[in-house]
Amino acid sequence: MRRPRLALTAAAVGLAFAASGCSYINPVQTHNFYQAADGTNANLEEAGQLMVGVRNAIVVVQDDGSAVLIGAVANYTTEEVTVELEGLSEGTVVFAGRVAVPAESTVNLGVGEDAQQIQIGQIDVPAGAAMDLSITANGQSTEITLPVTDTTLEYYEDAVQGGSGEGASDGGGSSQDESTTGA
C-alpha cells in the first residue's frame, strides 16, 4: 500500500513541476512589441534609442475606390518630430504625407476629429494585396509591408467614415498638422 502512495506523490510533484515550467521558460509576451492587430508596426531608432513608432498601419479601400491610411505615429523623444510617410505600390508612390508629432505623444491617422488624414485618393491596389510604407524622420528611415483591406469588417467601415476607429491606434494624445500632402 505504501508504494502506490509514493508513486502518486511522485507523479503529483512531477506534474506540478511540468505545469509551472511553461511560464518559467517562456518570456512574457507583453514585454515585447508584437503584431496584435491587422496593421503593421515599424520603429525608427536614433543613437540606439527608440525615436518614432508607427503602429497598426493599414490602408482601407472604400467601395468607391478611395482609400484611407489608418494607424498611429508615436514620438518617444522629448522634442517634436516630423515623420514622412510614403505609400508605394510596385515601386510607384501612391501617397505621401507628413505628420508632426509632439514630444512624447501619439498622432492618430485616419478620419475624424481625433485623427490626421493622409490624403490618398483613388488607388488601384485591391483589398488583400500589400503595399510598401516608407517611414522617415530625423534622417532615419525604414520600409515595411502595408496591408490593404476593404470595409467588409464593420469597424473599418466606421473608421473610414469618421467613427471612433477603435483598434486603429495605440492610444495616447493626438494632434493635427496642416502639412499633409497628397500624391
N, C-alpha and C positions, 0 to 999 in steps of 0.2 A: 504494500500500500504506500510505502514511503517513496518508491521510485516514480510512480505516476505523478505525485505531487511535485517532486523535484523536477521532473520533465516539464510539467505545466508551468512551473515558476520560471524555469529557464526560457521556455517559449514566450512567456509574457514579457520577460525582460528583453529578449531579443526583438520582439515586435515593437516594444516601446522605443528601443534604440533606432530601429529601422524607420519608424514613423516620424521621429523627431529629426532624423538626419537630413530630410529633404530641405527643411528651412535652414539648416546649418551650412549645407554645401552650396546651395543656390543663392545668388545675390538677390537682394530685394529690388524688384523692377522699378519701383518709384524713385530710386536713386539715380536712374539713368534716363536721358531723353529717349523716347521711343515713339513710334508711329501709332498713335491711338485713334486715328480718325481717317477719313477718306483722303484728305490732302497730304502734302508732303512738307517736311521741315528742312531748314538749312541754317547753318551757323557761320558767321564770319568772326574770325579772331584777329586781334591785333596785339603783337608782343606777347603771344601766348595766353591772352585773356579773352574771354567771350565778349564780343563787342555788340553784335547785332544778330538777332534770330528771326527768321521767317517761319511762321507757324501755320500749319494746316492750309497751305496754299492749294487752291483748286480753281479751275475755270468752269463756270456753269453756263451752258449754252441754252438759251431760251428757244421756244418754238419758232420765233421769227428769225432765228439765226444770230441774233445779237448775243453777246457774251459778257459776263461779269467775272472779275477776279475776286475771289473771296479768301480771306485768311487774316493774318495779323503780322505786324512787324514790331518786334520788341527791341528796345535800346537798353543795354545793360551798362552803359557808361554814365558818367556824371556830366556829360555835355550833350547838347542836341546833335543828332546825326541825320544827314540826308541820305536816304537809301534809294538807289536807282534800280528799277525793276524793268526787265525787258523779256517779253514772251516771244519765243521763236518756234516756228513750225517748219521743219525741213530746211533749217538754215536761214529762213526769211523772218524778219522782225514783223510780228503780228500786232504787238502793242508795246508801249514804253511809258513809263511814268516815274515820278519822283515822290517820295514820301518823307516829310520832315518829321522825325520822331523826337519828342522832347526827352531830356535826360531821365533815365530810369523809368521810362513809360512804354506803353504799347499803343499802337495805332491800328484800329480795325480796318480791314479792307472790305469793300462791298458797297451796298446801297443802304441808305438810311441816315438818320440824324447822327448816330454814333460811329459812322464809318466814312472813310475816304474812298471815293470811287476812282479806280484807274480806268480810263476810257479805253475800251476795246473795240466796240462796234461789231460789225458783221465778221465772222470768221468761217473758214471752210474746213475746220477741224471737227470731225464728228465725235459725238459722245462715245466714250470708251477708248478713244485714242489718247496719246500723250504728246505734250509739247515740252520744250525746254524753258526754264526760267533762269535768267542770268541776274544775279544779285550783286550789286557793287556799292561799297561805302568806304570812305577814307582810303582809297587806293587798294582795298582788298576786294576780291570777287570770288564767286563760286557759281556753279551752274548745277541745277537739279532738274529732275524729271517732274513735270507738272501735269497731273491728270486732268482730263476733260470729262465732264459729265453733263447730264441734262436735268430737267426739272421733274423727272419721274418721281423722285423722292420728295415728299411734301415739304420737308424742311429746306430743301434747296429752292423750291418754288417760292416759299415765304422769304427766303434770304434775298433773292433777286428782285423781289417786289418791295423791298424796304422793310421787311419784317425783322424780327429780332435777330435772325441769323445765328441762333444759338448753335454752338458747336463749330462755328466758323472761326473762332479765335480762342486765344488762351486767356482772355480777360485782361484786366488792367485798364489804365486810363486810355482816353482816345483824344485825337487831335485831328484837325482838318488842315490841309495845306492846299493853296491855290496853284501850286506849281505842277499840277498833274498835266501831263501832255498826252495827246492821242497819237496813234501812229496810223 
